[in-house]
Amino acid sequence: MGTDQQSNSAGGHQSDSEFIDELTQIFRAEQALLKALPFFAKGAVSKELTSTFDLYAAQTGEHISKLKQIFNHLGKSPKNAYPNIQQHILQAEKVISNSELTAAARDLELISAAKKIVQFQSENYRELESKALSLGHGNVADIIESIFNQEKEREAIFIKLEVEHVSSNKGKDEKVQERYRFTFNKSTGH
């Protein structure tokens, strides 16, 4: 792996600096997520959702390793930063602590929160990949693209789980039906 930098101009350094800041943000977000996912798994009612969160945690650990590899390649270290994903993690934690939710509603709310986290991460990875390419960091962009692809796979898993949970609760839980009416109608064709 060689040096990927293309520009020595002040603008190039500024862009590299911004890139490292964004890379740090996503690194810190993955670390925060890795700490939160076991809590999500414990809060899930269905075994399938619990295993999905366990797998999500394992993949998040892999993402952290890949991001460390990127920092090493660039000769940089992640800075201290408040993770920009925290608001989404807090939403999931509120769901878990809400004792008024039925088991089905809790799982669906956790799935919804997880989808938002994955979508948020996907958007950040896509932007980071684009910035890496524009800065001439092709090797870094390849690593980021592999993480992005895994995020999109996660999103598909959570969408599938959401449709299955909504369909399986047809007529059983009014709160679930009301909250997820659109998803239910879309999944059943009604």
Backbone as JSON Lines, residues from 0, in Angstrom:
{"i":0,"aa":"M","n":[0.83,-1.18,0.0],"ca":[0.0,0.0,0.0],"c":[0.87,1.23,0.0]}
{"i":1,"aa":"G","n":[0.64,2.1,-0.93],"ca":[1.44,3.3,-1.03],"c":[0.69,4.5,-0.5]}
{"i":2,"aa":"T","n":[1.3,5.64,-0.59],"ca":[0.65,6.87,-0.17],"c":[-0.45,7.18,-1.17]}
{"i":3,"aa":"D","n":[-1.61,7.52,-0.63],"ca":[-2.76,7.78,-1.48],"c":[-2.98,9.27,-1.73]}
{"i":4,"aa":"Q","n":[-2.29,10.14,-1.02],"ca":[-2.56,11.57,-1.14],"c":[-2.21,12.09,-2.52]}
{"i":5,"aa":"Q","n":[-3.1,12.94,-3.04],"ca":[-2.9,13.52,-4.36],"c":[-2.41,14.95,-4.3]}
{"i":6,"aa":"S","n":[-2.76,15.67,-3.24],"ca":[-2.53,17.11,-3.25],"c":[-1.75,17.54,-2.02]}
{"i":7,"aa":"N","n":[-0.85,18.47,-2.23],"ca":[-0.13,19.07,-1.13],"c":[-0.63,20.48,-0.84]}
{"i":8,"aa":"S","n":[-1.65,20.9,-1.59],"ca":[-2.17,22.26,-1.41],"c":[-2.91,22.35,-0.08]}
{"i":9,"aa":"A","n":[-3.12,23.57,0.37],"ca":[-3.85,23.78,1.63],"c":[-5.25,23.19,1.53]}
{"i":10,"aa":"G","n":[-5.87,23.32,0.36],"ca":[-7.2,22.75,0.16],"c":[-7.19,21.24,0.29]}
{"i":11,"aa":"G","n":[-6.14,20.59,-0.23],"ca":[-6.02,19.14,-0.13],"c":[-5.86,18.71,1.31]}
{"i":12,"aa":"H","n":[-5.04,19.44,2.06],"ca":[-4.86,19.12,3.47],"c":[-6.15,19.33,4.24]}
{"i":13,"aa":"Q","n":[-6.86,20.41,3.93],"ca":[-8.15,20.66,4.58],"c":[-9.11,19.51,4.31]}
{"i":14,"aa":"S","n":[-9.16,19.04,3.07],"ca":[-10.04,17.92,2.73],"c":[-9.61,16.66,3.45]}
{"i":15,"aa":"D","n":[-8.3,16.41,3.52],"ca":[-7.81,15.25,4.26],"c":[-8.19,15.35,5.72]}
{"i":16,"aa":"S","n":[-8.06,16.55,6.28],"ca":[-8.41,16.78,7.68],"c":[-9.9,16.51,7.91]}
{"i":17,"aa":"E","n":[-10.73,17.01,7.02],"ca":[-12.17,16.76,7.12],"c":[-12.47,15.28,6.98]}
{"i":18,"aa":"F","n":[-11.77,14.62,6.08],"ca":[-11.94,13.18,5.88],"c":[-11.6,12.42,7.16]}
{"i":19,"aa":"I","n":[-10.51,12.77,7.81],"ca":[-10.11,12.12,9.06],"c":[-11.15,12.4,10.14]}
{"i":20,"aa":"D","n":[-11.7,13.62,10.18],"ca":[-12.75,13.94,11.15],"c":[-13.98,13.06,10.92]}
{"i":21,"aa":"E","n":[-14.38,12.91,9.67],"ca":[-15.54,12.08,9.35],"c":[-15.26,10.61,9.62]}
{"i":22,"aa":"L","n":[-14.06,10.18,9.33],"ca":[-13.66,8.8,9.61],"c":[-13.69,8.55,11.13]}
{"i":23,"aa":"T","n":[-13.22,9.54,11.89],"ca":[-13.26,9.44,13.35],"c":[-14.7,9.35,13.85]}
{"i":24,"aa":"Q","n":[-15.59,10.16,13.28],"ca":[-16.99,10.13,13.69],"c":[-17.59,8.73,13.51]}
{"i":25,"aa":"I","n":[-17.35,8.15,12.35],"ca":[-17.94,6.84,12.09],"c":[-17.28,5.76,12.93]}
{"i":26,"aa":"F","n":[-16.0,5.91,13.21],"ca":[-15.28,4.98,14.09],"c":[-15.88,5.04,15.5]}
{"i":27,"aa":"R","n":[-16.07,6.23,16.02],"ca":[-16.66,6.39,17.36],"c":[-18.11,5.91,17.39]}
{"i":28,"aa":"A","n":[-18.82,6.11,16.29],"ca":[-20.2,5.61,16.21],"c":[-20.23,4.09,16.28]}
{"i":29,"aa":"E","n":[-19.33,3.45,15.56],"ca":[-19.27,1.98,15.6],"c":[-18.91,1.49,17.01]}
{"i":30,"aa":"Q","n":[-18.01,2.19,17.68],"ca":[-17.65,1.8,19.04],"c":[-18.85,1.93,19.98]}
{"i":31,"aa":"A","n":[-19.6,3.03,19.87],"ca":[-20.79,3.23,20.7],"c":[-21.84,2.15,20.4]}
{"i":32,"aa":"L","n":[-21.99,1.83,19.13],"ca":[-22.94,0.81,18.72],"c":[-22.55,-0.56,19.26]}
{"i":33,"aa":"L","n":[-21.26,-0.87,19.24],"ca":[-20.79,-2.15,19.75],"c":[-21.11,-2.3,21.24]}
{"i":34,"aa":"K","n":[-21.05,-1.2,21.97],"ca":[-21.4,-1.24,23.4],"c":[-22.91,-1.39,23.6]}
{"i":35,"aa":"A","n":[-23.7,-0.82,22.71],"ca":[-25.16,-0.82,22.86],"c":[-25.84,-2.11,22.38]}
{"i":36,"aa":"L","n":[-25.27,-2.77,21.39],"ca":[-25.94,-3.91,20.77],"c":[-26.24,-5.07,21.73]}
{"i":37,"aa":"P","n":[-25.39,-5.41,22.68],"ca":[-25.77,-6.46,23.63],"c":[-27.03,-6.09,24.44]}
{"i":38,"aa":"F","n":[-27.16,-4.81,24.75],"ca":[-28.36,-4.31,25.43],"c":[-29.59,-4.48,24.54]}
{"i":39,"aa":"F","n":[-29.45,-4.19,23.25],"ca":[-30.55,-4.37,22.3],"c":[-30.94,-5.85,22.25]}
{"i":40,"aa":"A","n":[-29.94,-6.73,22.19],"ca":[-30.21,-8.17,22.12],"c":[-30.97,-8.64,23.36]}
{"i":41,"aa":"K","n":[-30.58,-8.14,24.52],"ca":[-31.28,-8.52,25.77],"c":[-32.7,-7.98,25.79]}
{"i":42,"aa":"G","n":[-32.92,-6.83,25.16],"ca":[-34.25,-6.22,25.14],"c":[-35.19,-6.85,24.13]}
{"i":43,"aa":"A","n":[-34.66,-7.57,23.17],"ca":[-35.49,-8.21,22.14],"c":[-36.23,-9.38,22.76]}
{"i":44,"aa":"V","n":[-37.42,-9.63,22.27],"ca":[-38.24,-10.73,22.78],"c":[-38.02,-11.98,21.92]}
{"i":45,"aa":"S","n":[-38.07,-11.82,20.61],"ca":[-37.94,-13.0,19.74],"c":[-36.49,-13.45,19.67]}
{"i":46,"aa":"K","n":[-36.31,-14.74,19.58],"ca":[-34.96,-15.31,19.48],"c":[-34.3,-14.89,18.17]}
{"i":47,"aa":"E","n":[-35.1,-14.79,17.12],"ca":[-34.55,-14.39,15.82],"c":[-33.96,-12.98,15.88]}
{"i":48,"aa":"L","n":[-34.67,-12.08,16.55],"ca":[-34.18,-10.71,16.66],"c":[-32.95,-10.66,17.58]}
{"i":49,"aa":"T","n":[-32.97,-11.43,18.64],"ca":[-31.8,-11.5,19.53],"c":[-30.58,-11.96,18.75]}
{"i":50,"aa":"S","n":[-30.73,-13.04,17.95],"ca":[-29.58,-13.52,17.16],"c":[-29.15,-12.51,16.11]}
{"i":51,"aa":"T","n":[-30.1,-11.77,15.56],"ca":[-29.76,-10.74,14.57],"c":[-28.91,-9.65,15.23]}
{"i":52,"aa":"F","n":[-29.28,-9.24,16.44],"ca":[-28.47,-8.25,17.15],"c":[-27.1,-8.8,17.52]}
{"i":53,"aa":"D","n":[-27.03,-10.07,17.88],"ca":[-25.73,-10.69,18.18],"c":[-24.84,-10.69,16.93]}
{"i":54,"aa":"L","n":[-25.41,-11.03,15.78],"ca":[-24.65,-11.0,14.53],"c":[-24.23,-9.57,14.2]}
{"i":55,"aa":"Y","n":[-25.13,-8.63,14.41],"ca":[-24.86,-7.22,14.17],"c":[-23.66,-6.78,15.01]}
{"i":56,"aa":"A","n":[-23.6,-7.22,16.27],"ca":[-22.47,-6.87,17.14],"c":[-21.16,-7.45,16.6]}
{"i":57,"aa":"A","n":[-21.2,-8.68,16.14],"ca":[-19.99,-9.3,15.58],"c":[-19.52,-8.54,14.34]}
{"i":58,"aa":"Q","n":[-20.45,-8.18,13.47],"ca":[-20.1,-7.43,12.26],"c":[-19.6,-6.03,12.6]}
{"i":59,"aa":"T","n":[-20.17,-5.44,13.63],"ca":[-19.72,-4.11,14.06],"c":[-18.28,-4.18,14.55]}
{"i":60,"aa":"G","n":[-17.93,-5.25,15.26],"ca":[-16.54,-5.46,15.67],"c":[-15.62,-5.55,14.47]}
{"i":61,"aa":"E","n":[-16.07,-6.23,13.41],"ca":[-15.29,-6.32,12.17],"c":[-15.12,-4.93,11.54]}
{"i":62,"aa":"H","n":[-16.18,-4.12,11.58],"ca":[-16.11,-2.77,11.02],"c":[-15.06,-1.95,11.77]}
{"i":63,"aa":"I","n":[-15.04,-2.08,13.08],"ca":[-14.06,-1.35,13.89],"c":[-12.64,-1.76,13.49]}
{"i":64,"aa":"S","n":[-12.44,-3.06,13.29],"ca":[-11.12,-3.54,12.86],"c":[-10.73,-2.97,11.5]}
{"i":65,"aa":"K","n":[-11.67,-2.93,10.57],"ca":[-11.39,-2.38,9.25],"c":[-11.1,-0.88,9.32]}
{"i":66,"aa":"L","n":[-11.82,-0.17,10.18],"ca":[-11.58,1.26,10.33],"c":[-10.2,1.51,10.96]}
{"i":67,"aa":"K","n":[-9.8,0.68,11.9],"ca":[-8.44,0.78,12.46],"c":[-7.4,0.56,11.37]}
{"i":68,"aa":"Q","n":[-7.69,-0.38,10.49],"ca":[-6.79,-0.65,9.37],"c":[-6.65,0.6,8.49]}
{"i":69,"aa":"I","n":[-7.75,1.29,8.27],"ca":[-7.72,2.52,7.47],"c":[-6.87,3.59,8.16]}
{"i":70,"aa":"F","n":[-7.1,3.78,9.45],"ca":[-6.3,4.77,10.18],"c":[-4.81,4.43,10.09]}
{"i":71,"aa":"N","n":[-4.49,3.15,10.28],"ca":[-3.08,2.74,10.17],"c":[-2.52,3.02,8.78]}
{"i":72,"aa":"H","n":[-3.3,2.71,7.76],"ca":[-2.87,2.95,6.37],"c":[-2.59,4.44,6.14]}
{"i":73,"aa":"L","n":[-3.43,5.29,6.72],"ca":[-3.28,6.73,6.53],"c":[-2.26,7.34,7.5]}
{"i":74,"aa":"G","n":[-1.77,6.52,8.44],"ca":[-0.82,7.03,9.42],"c":[-1.45,8.0,10.4]}
{"i":75,"aa":"K","n":[-2.71,7.81,10.7],"ca":[-3.46,8.7,11.6],"c":[-4.05,7.89,12.75]}
{"i":76,"aa":"S","n":[-4.52,8.6,13.76],"ca":[-5.22,7.99,14.88],"c":[-6.58,8.66,15.0]}
{"i":77,"aa":"P","n":[-7.59,7.9,15.43],"ca":[-8.9,8.54,15.62],"c":[-8.84,9.54,16.78]}
{"i":78,"aa":"K","n":[-9.49,10.65,16.6],"ca":[-9.54,11.68,17.63],"c":[-10.67,11.34,18.6]}
{"i":79,"aa":"N","n":[-10.72,12.04,19.71],"ca":[-11.86,11.91,20.61],"c":[-13.01,12.7,20.0]}
{"i":80,"aa":"A","n":[-14.16,12.09,19.98],"ca":[-15.33,12.76,19.41],"c":[-16.58,12.12,19.98]}
{"i":81,"aa":"Y","n":[-17.61,12.93,20.14],"ca":[-18.91,12.42,20.57],"c":[-19.56,11.78,19.34]}
{"i":82,"aa":"P","n":[-19.94,10.51,19.44],"ca":[-20.49,9.85,18.24],"c":[-21.82,10.45,17.8]}
{"i":83,"aa":"N","n":[-21.91,10.75,16.52],"ca":[-23.12,11.36,15.97],"c":[-24.29,10.39,15.87]}
{"i":84,"aa":"I","n":[-24.08,9.15,16.25],"ca":[-25.13,8.13,16.18],"c":[-25.89,8.03,17.51]}
{"i":85,"aa":"Q","n":[-25.42,8.73,18.52],"ca":[-25.94,8.57,19.87],"c":[-27.45,8.76,19.95]}
{"i":86,"aa":"Q","n":[-28.01,9.71,19.21],"ca":[-29.45,9.96,19.26],"c":[-30.23,8.72,18.84]}
{"i":87,"aa":"H","n":[-29.73,7.98,17.87],"ca":[-30.42,6.77,17.4],"c":[-30.29,5.64,18.42]}
{"i":88,"aa":"I","n":[-29.16,5.55,19.07],"ca":[-28.96,4.53,20.1],"c":[-29.89,4.82,21.28]}
{"i":89,"aa":"L","n":[-30.01,6.08,21.66],"ca":[-30.89,6.46,22.76],"c":[-32.35,6.12,22.46]}
{"i":90,"aa":"Q","n":[-32.75,6.26,21.2],"ca":[-34.11,5.91,20.81],"c":[-34.37,4.42,21.08]}
{"i":91,"aa":"A","n":[-33.43,3.57,20.71],"ca":[-33.58,2.13,20.95],"c":[-33.6,1.83,22.44]}
{"i":92,"aa":"E","n":[-32.77,2.51,23.21],"ca":[-32.76,2.29,24.65],"c":[-34.08,2.7,25.29]}
{"i":93,"aa":"K","n":[-34.71,3.75,24.78],"ca":[-36.02,4.16,25.3],"c":[-37.07,3.08,25.03]}
{"i":94,"aa":"V","n":[-36.98,2.45,23.88],"ca":[-37.91,1.37,23.53],"c":[-37.78,0.23,24.54]}
{"i":95,"aa":"I","n":[-36.57,-0.13,24.84],"ca":[-36.33,-1.26,25.75],"c":[-36.86,-0.95,27.15]}
{"i":96,"aa":"S","n":[-36.73,0.29,27.58],"ca":[-37.18,0.65,28.93],"c":[-38.67,0.97,29.0]}
{"i":97,"aa":"N","n":[-39.37,0.99,27.89],"ca":[-40.8,1.3,27.87],"c":[-41.6,0.06,28.25]}
{"i":98,"aa":"S","n":[-42.09,0.03,29.48],"ca":[-42.82,-1.14,29.98],"c":[-44.25,-1.23,29.45]}
{"i":99,"aa":"E","n":[-44.72,-0.2,28.77],"ca":[-46.08,-0.21,28.24],"c":[-46.19,-0.97,26.91]}
{"i":100,"aa":"L","n":[-45.07,-1.25,26.28],"ca":[-45.09,-1.93,24.99],"c":[-45.33,-3.43,25.16]}
{"i":101,"aa":"T","n":[-46.12,-3.98,24.26],"ca":[-46.26,-5.43,24.23],"c":[-44.97,-6.02,23.67]}
{"i":102,"aa":"A","n":[-44.8,-7.32,23.8],"ca":[-43.6,-7.98,23.29],"c":[-43.45,-7.73,21.79]}
{"i":103,"aa":"A","n":[-44.54,-7.86,21.05],"ca":[-44.5,-7.66,19.6],"c":[-44.15,-6.21,19.26]}
{"i":104,"aa":"A","n":[-44.77,-5.28,19.99],"ca":[-44.5,-3.87,19.74],"c":[-43.05,-3.52,20.08]}
{"i":105,"aa":"R","n":[-42.52,-4.09,21.15],"ca":[-41.13,-3.82,21.53],"c":[-40.19,-4.29,20.42]}
{"i":106,"aa":"D","n":[-40.38,-5.52,19.96],"ca":[-39.51,-6.03,18.89],"c":[-39.6,-5.16,17.64]}
{"i":107,"aa":"L","n":[-40.82,-4.77,17.29],"ca":[-40.97,-3.94,16.09],"c":[-40.33,-2.56,16.27]}
{"i":108,"aa":"E","n":[-40.44,-2.0,17.45],"ca":[-39.81,-0.71,17.69],"c":[-38.29,-0.84,17.67]}
{"i":109,"aa":"L","n":[-37.77,-1.95,18.2],"ca":[-36.32,-2.19,18.14],"c":[-35.86,-2.37,16.7]}
{"i":110,"aa":"I","n":[-36.65,-3.09,15.92],"ca":[-36.32,-3.27,14.5],"c":[-36.3,-1.91,13.79]}
{"i":111,"aa":"S","n":[-37.3,-1.1,14.08],"ca":[-37.38,0.23,13.47],"c":[-36.16,1.08,13.85]}
{"i":112,"aa":"A","n":[-35.8,1.06,15.13],"ca":[-34.64,1.82,15.58],"c":[-33.36,1.3,14.93]}
{"i":113,"aa":"A","n":[-33.23,-0.02,14.83],"ca":[-32.04,-0.61,14.2],"c":[-31.96,-0.22,12.73]}
{"i":114,"aa":"K","n":[-33.11,-0.21,12.05],"ca":[-33.12,0.2,10.64],"c":[-32.62,1.64,10.49]}
{"i":115,"aa":"K","n":[-33.05,2.51,11.39],"ca":[-32.62,3.91,11.33],"c":[-31.11,4.01,11.54]}
{"i":116,"aa":"I","n":[-30.59,3.23,12.48],"ca":[-29.15,3.23,12.73],"c":[-28.4,2.75,11.49]}
{"i":117,"aa":"V","n":[-28.87,1.66,10.91],"ca":[-28.2,1.1,9.73],"c":[-28.27,2.08,8.56]}
{"i":118,"aa":"Q","n":[-29.42,2.7,8.36],"ca":[-29.56,3.67,7.28],"c":[-28.65,4.86,7.5]}
{"i":119,"aa":"F","n":[-28.57,5.32,8.74],"ca":[-27.69,6.43,9.09],"c":[-26.24,6.06,8.8]}
{"i":120,"aa":"Q","n":[-25.83,4.88,9.23],"ca":[-24.46,4.41,9.0],"c":[-24.2,4.24,7.49]}
{"i":121,"aa":"S","n":[-25.16,3.68,6.77],"ca":[-24.99,3.48,5.33],"c":[-24.73,4.8,4.62]}
{"i":122,"aa":"E","n":[-25.53,5.8,4.96],"ca":[-25.36,7.12,4.34],"c":[-23.96,7.67,4.63]}
{"i":123,"aa":"N","n":[-23.53,7.53,5.88],"ca":[-22.2,8.02,6.26],"c":[-21.09,7.27,5.53]}
{"i":124,"aa":"Y","n":[-21.23,5.96,5.42],"ca":[-20.21,5.18,4.71],"c":[-20.18,5.52,3.23]}
{"i":125,"aa":"R","n":[-21.34,5.73,2.62],"ca":[-21.37,6.08,1.2],"c":[-20.67,7.42,0.97]}
{"i":126,"aa":"E","n":[-20.95,8.41,1.83],"ca":[-20.3,9.71,1.71],"c":[-18.8,9.6,1.94]}
{"i":127,"aa":"L","n":[-18.41,8.8,2.92],"ca":[-17.0,8.62,3.23],"c":[-16.26,7.93,2.08]}
{"i":128,"aa":"E","n":[-16.92,6.96,1.47],"ca":[-16.32,6.27,0.31],"c":[-16.09,7.26,-0.83]}
{"i":129,"aa":"S","n":[-17.07,8.09,-1.09],"ca":[-16.96,9.07,-2.16],"c":[-15.83,10.06,-1.88]}
{"i":130,"aa":"K","n":[-15.74,10.51,-0.63],"ca":[-14.68,11.44,-0.26],"c":[-13.31,10.77,-0.38]}
{"i":131,"aa":"A","n":[-13.2,9.5,0.03],"ca":[-11.93,8.77,-0.08],"c":[-11.49,8.7,-1.54]}
{"i":132,"aa":"L","n":[-12.43,8.41,-2.42],"ca":[-12.1,8.34,-3.85],"c":[-11.66,9.7,-4.37]}
{"i":133,"aa":"S","n":[-12.36,10.76,-3.97],"ca":[-12.0,12.1,-4.47],"c":[-10.64,12.55,-3.96]}
{"i":134,"aa":"L","n":[-10.21,12.0,-2.82],"ca":[-8.9,12.35,-2.27],"c":[-7.8,11.41,-2.77]}
{"i":135,"aa":"G","n":[-8.19,10.45,-3.61],"ca":[-7.2,9.53,-4.16],"c":[-6.85,8.37,-3.24]}
{"i":136,"aa":"H","n":[-7.7,8.1,-2.27],"ca":[-7.48,6.99,-1.34],"c":[-8.27,5.76,-1.82]}
{"i":137,"aa":"G","n":[-7.85,5.21,-2.95],"ca":[-8.57,4.09,-3.55],"c":[-8.64,2.86,-2.66]}
{"i":138,"aa":"N","n":[-7.54,2.51,-2.0],"ca":[-7.54,1.34,-1.12],"c":[-8.5,1.53,0.05]}
{"i":139,"aa":"V","n":[-8.52,2.73,0.57],"ca":[-9.41,3.06,1.69],"c":[-10.86,2.99,1.21]}
{"i":140,"aa":"A","n":[-11.13,3.51,0.04],"ca":[-12.49,3.48,-0.5],"c":[-12.98,2.05,-0.67]}
{"i":141,"aa":"D","n":[-12.09,1.14,-1.06],"ca":[-12.48,-0.27,-1.21],"c":[-12.91,-0.87,0.12]}
{"i":142,"aa":"I","n":[-12.17,-0.56,1.17],"ca":[-12.53,-1.07,2.5],"c":[-13.86,-0.49,2.95]}
{"i":143,"aa":"I","n":[-14.02,0.8,2.74],"ca":[-15.27,1.46,3.13],"c":[-16.44,0.89,2.34]}
{"i":144,"aa":"E","n":[-16.23,0.62,1.07],"ca":[-17.3,0.03,0.25],"c":[-17.72,-1.33,0.79]}
{"i":145,"aa":"S","n":[-16.77,-2.13,1.26],"ca":[-17.13,-3.45,1.81],"c":[-17.98,-3.3,3.07]}
{"i":146,"aa":"I","n":[-17.68,-2.29,3.88],"ca":[-18.5,-2.03,5.07],"c":[-19.88,-1.55,4.65]}
{"i":147,"aa":"F","n":[-19.93,-0.64,3.69],"ca":[-21.21,-0.13,3.18],"c":[-22.09,-1.28,2.7]}
{"i":148,"aa":"N","n":[-21.51,-2.2,1.94],"ca":[-22.28,-3.34,1.42],"c":[-22.85,-4.18,2.54]}
{"i":149,"aa":"Q","n":[-22.08,-4.35,3.6],"ca":[-22.57,-5.12,4.74],"c":[-23.71,-4.37,5.44]}
{"i":150,"aa":"E","n":[-23.61,-3.06,5.51],"ca":[-24.68,-2.25,6.1],"c":[-25.98,-2.4,5.3]}
{"i":151,"aa":"K","n":[-25.86,-2.41,3.98],"ca":[-27.06,-2.57,3.14],"c":[-27.67,-3.96,3.33]}
{"i":152,"aa":"E","n":[-26.83,-4.98,3.52],"ca":[-27.34,-6.33,3.81],"c":[-28.09,-6.34,5.15]}
{"i":153,"aa":"R","n":[-27.54,-5.65,6.14],"ca":[-28.21,-5.54,7.44],"c":[-29.57,-4.88,7.29]}
{"i":154,"aa":"E","n":[-29.6,-3.82,6.52],"ca":[-30.86,-3.11,6.32],"c":[-31.91,-4.05,5.73]}
{"i":155,"aa":"A","n":[-31.52,-4.85,4.76],"ca":[-32.46,-5.81,4.15],"c":[-32.94,-6.83,5.18]}
{"i":156,"aa":"I","n":[-32.06,-7.26,6.07],"ca":[-32.45,-8.21,7.12],"c":[-33.47,-7.58,8.05]}
{"i":157,"aa":"F","n":[-33.24,-6.34,8.46],"ca":[-34.18,-5.68,9.35],"c":[-35.53,-5.41,8.67]}
{"i":158,"aa":"I","n":[-35.51,-5.09,7.39],"ca":[-36.78,-4.9,6.66],"c":[-37.54,-6.22,6.61]}
{"i":159,"aa":"K","n":[-36.85,-7.31,6.32],"ca":[-37.48,-8.63,6.28],"c":[-38.07,-8.98,7.65]}
{"i":160,"aa":"L","n":[-37.31,-8.76,8.71],"ca":[-37.81,-9.03,10.06],"c":[-39.04,-8.19,10.38]}
{"i":161,"aa":"E","n":[-39.01,-6.93,9.97],"ca":[-40.14,-6.05,10.23],"c":[-41.4,-6.56,9.55]}
{"i":162,"aa":"V","n":[-41.29,-6.92,8.3],"ca":[-42.45,-7.43,7.55],"c":[-42.96,-8.72,8.19]}
{"i":163,"aa":"E","n":[-42.04,-9.62,8.54],"ca":[-42.45,-10.88,9.17],"c":[-43.14,-10.65,10.5]}
{"i":164,"aa":"H","n":[-42.59,-9.75,11.33],"ca":[-43.2,-9.49,12.64],"c":[-44.57,-8.84,12.5]}
{"i":165,"aa":"V","n":[-44.7,-7.91,11.57],"ca":[-46.0,-7.27,11.37],"c":[-47.01,-8.29,10.86]}
{"i":166,"aa":"S","n":[-46.63,-9.1,9.9],"ca":[-47.54,-10.11,9.34],"c":[-47.95,-11.14,10.39]}
{"i":167,"aa":"S","n":[-47.02,-11.55,11.23],"ca":[-47.33,-12.57,12.23],"c":[-48.21,-12.03,13.35]}
{"i":168,"aa":"N","n":[-48.32,-10.72,13.47],"ca":[-49.15,-10.12,14.52],"c":[-50.48,-9.6,13.99]}
{"i":169,"aa":"K","n":[-50.83,-9.99,12.78],"ca":[-52.09,-9.57,12.18],"c":[-53.25,-9.97,13.1]}
{"i":170,"aa":"G","n":[-53.99,-8.98,13.54],"ca":[-55.16,-9.22,14.37],"c":[-54.85,-9.54,15.82]}
{"i":171,"aa":"K","n":[-53.58,-9.59,16.21],"ca":[-53.22,-9.96,17.58],"c":[-52.93,-8.76,18.47]}
{"i":172,"aa":"D","n":[-52.39,-7.72,17.92],"ca":[-51.94,-6.6,18.72],"c":[-52.32,-5.31,18.01]}
{"i":173,"aa":"E","n":[-53.34,-4.62,18.56],"ca":[-53.85,-3.41,17.91],"c":[-52.79,-2.31,17.83]}
{"i":174,"aa":"K","n":[-51.96,-2.17,18.87],"ca":[-50.93,-1.14,18.85],"c":[-49.95,-1.39,17.7]}
{"i":175,"aa":"V","n":[-49.62,-2.65,17.49],"ca":[-48.7,-3.0,16.4],"c":[-49.36,-2.71,15.07]}
{"i":176,"aa":"Q","n":[-50.61,-3.11,14.93],"ca":[-51.3,-2.88,13.66],"c":[-51.42,-1.4,13.35]}
{"i":177,"aa":"E","n":[-51.75,-0.6,14.35],"ca":[-51.91,0.83,14.13],"c":[-50.57,1.47,13.75]}
{"i":178,"aa":"R","n":[-49.52,1.17,14.49],"ca":[-48.21,1.77,14.26],"c":[-47.62,1.36,12.92]}
{"i":179,"aa":"Y","n":[-47.88,0.13,12.53],"ca":[-47.25,-0.42,11.33],"c":[-48.26,-0.72,10.22]}
{"i":180,"aa":"R","n":[-49.34,0.02,10.22],"ca":[-50.38,-0.21,9.22],"c":[-49.82,-0.19,7.8]}
{"i":181,"aa":"F","n":[-49.0,0.8,7.48],"ca":[-48.44,0.9,6.13],"c":[-47.59,-0.32,5.8]}
{"i":182,"aa":"T","n":[-46.72,-0.71,6.72],"ca":[-45.86,-1.88,6.49],"c":[-46.7,-3.12,6.32]}
{"i":183,"aa":"F","n":[-47.72,-3.27,7.17],"ca":[-48.56,-4.45,7.08],"c":[-49.31,-4.48,5.75]}
{"i":184,"aa":"N","n":[-49.9,-3.37,5.37],"ca":[-50.63,-3.33,4.11],"c":[-49.7,-3.58,2.93]}
{"i":185,"aa":"K","n":[-48.5,-3.05,2.99],"ca":[-47.54,-3.25,1.92],"c":[-47.11,-4.71,1.84]}
{"i":186,"aa":"S","n":[-46.91,-5.36,3.0],"ca":[-46.42,-6.74,3.01],"c":[-47.48,-7.75,2.61]}
{"i":187,"aa":"T","n":[-48.75,-7.4,2.84],"ca":[-49.82,-8.34,2.52],"c":[-50.55,-8.01,1.23]}
{"i":188,"aa":"G","n":[-50.28,-6.83,0.71],"ca":[-50.94,-6.42,-0.54],"c":[-52.34,-5.9,-0.3]}
{"i":189,"aa":"H","n":[-52.7,-5.59,0.94],"ca":[-54.04,-5.06,1.27],"c":[-53.98,-3.61,1.62]}
